[in-house]
Structures are given as C-alpha cells and as structure tokens.
Amino acid sequence: MSDECIFCKIISGQLPSRKVFEDERVFAFHDLHPGAPTHVLIVPKRHLRGLAEAGAADEALLGYLQLVAARLARELGLERGYRTVINAGPDAGQSVFHLHLHLLGGRALAWPPG
C-alpha cells in the first residue's frame, strides 16, 4: 500500500466508496466521475503503479482483472455490451497511479475513443 495513493486509501477503508465487489485480490467500486451510465473501477489490492510497471509475475493478476470485469458486467446487466480500459500513463489519461481497469457500459460507446 502507498500512503499517498487514493486507491490504496479506498481499499483500506480510509476513504468512502460505492463498493461493487471485493475479494482477496481486487476491490471494485463505482467511479466518482463516470464516463458512462455504468463506470466501475477494478483495482488490485496490491499497489502497482501502472501497466508499464507490471511484470511477468503480474500475468495472472492482469487476466483476473478482465475476468472480474466480465463477471461484474453480467451482474450489472451490461448484456448489450461493455468496454474495459486500462490507461497507461498521463498521455493516455491515467490520473491515479495505481493500476486499475475501467468497466464502462450502459450506453452505446463510440469508436475510436478519446
């Protein structure tokens, strides 16, 4: 855990969130500034700055984030479709430097994004 990381503080309960899911590896909650009607952040409990810092030891965790997203999409009724996004670095829109996956849905999503 990073003492300065807002997501670490949410995971530890120091800051409030609208939790959707939690297990031993990840914590998922509704985004405070949603980009779609459904916008959930799926965050590893272990602090990892971002995708660029991930290594071979993180392979299972990265796949698990996607599986949790698929499970939550089913539970949240996103049967018409959804998008998962990991922003890597400031030019990609990453503003919190703790790896996290966005689950977006609930409306038609345009392409290309951004």
Long-range contacts (C-beta under 8 A, 24 or more apart in sequence): 1-47, 2-47, 2-98, 5-47, 5-96, 5-97, 5-98, 6-96, 6-98, 7-41, 7-43, 7-47, 7-96, 7-98, 7-100, 8-47, 8-98, 10-43, 11-43, 11-45, 20-72, 20-76, 21-68, 21-71, 21-72, 25-61, 25-64, 26-64, 26-65, 26-68, 28-68, 28-72, 28-103, 31-102, 35-102, 35-104, 36-104, 36-105, 36-106, 36-107, 36-109, 37-105, 37-106, 37-107, 38-76, 38-78, 38-82, 38-103, 38-104, 38-105, 38-106, 39-102, 39-103, 39-104, 40-69, 40-72, 40-76, 40-102, 40-103, 41-100, 41-101, 41-102, 41-103, 42-68, 42-69, 42-72, 42-100, 42-101, 42-102, 42-103, 43-98, 43-99, 43-100, 43-101, 44-98, 44-99, 44-100, 47-98, 48-98, 48-99, 49-97, 49-98, 49-99, 50-88, 50-89, 50-94, 50-97, 50-98, 50-99, 51-86, 51-88, 51-99, 52-88, 52-89, 53-99, 54-99, 65-101, 66-101, 69-101, 69-103, 72-103, 73-103, 73-105, 76-105, 78-103, 78-105, 78-106, 80-105, 81-105, 81-108, 81-109, 83-109, 83-113, 85-113
